Amino acid sequence: MCIRDSSLSLLKEPVFALAVLGIFLYVGAEVCMARFLFPGLKAMGMDEATASKFGPALFFALLTVGRIAGGVLLAKVKPRPAFRVSALLGAVGAGLLMTGNTSLAIVGVILGGLGFANIWPLLFSITVEERPERAGELSGLMCMAISGGALVPLLMGGLVDAGLNAVSFVIPCLCFVYLFVLSLKGGKATA
């Protein structure tokens, strides 16, 4: 059996197929936020300087803070509950952006930035714990799933083009709802 067949055969197991889809949707949601936060906040009535400050700049600053804090906290907190909280924060953050209210949108950017921060390492570690002997193949599959960053934003862009600026944040919100539901699933890892 060649390596490619061996790696792809892991997708026949639901736990791995769902996790790879999770990475696909996570990366897609993050690219959606990076691409559409600034114009989305402007469409909600923020001036350019305010939208710039509270859009991608704040989101990526909080991603950085969240990743640093995650490096410390994840030494003390088990991955599955941390994944659950992160996914919930991301979903609520994107959901608040859907309101079109600028004050709630800023809170959404804050929650989203913190929620998005540690999804990749959490989902990766939880998945690899299922089959540590196949870590290399799982890593390859999850790295291929970053293609979600090219495909998921097309859906959000379609909504933006249709004039549904605030509503378009339903796309990253749904991605994170999926991740939250995925975080509720059991596995070898104990909560």
Salt bridges, closest charged atoms under 4 A:
ASP5 OD1 - ARG4 NH1 3.71
GLU13 OE2 - ARG131 NH2 2.74
GLU30 OE1 - ARG67 NH2 3.36
GLU48 OE1 - LYS42 NZ 3.70
GLU133 OE2 - ARG131 NE 3.74
GLU137 OE1 - ARG134 NE 2.65
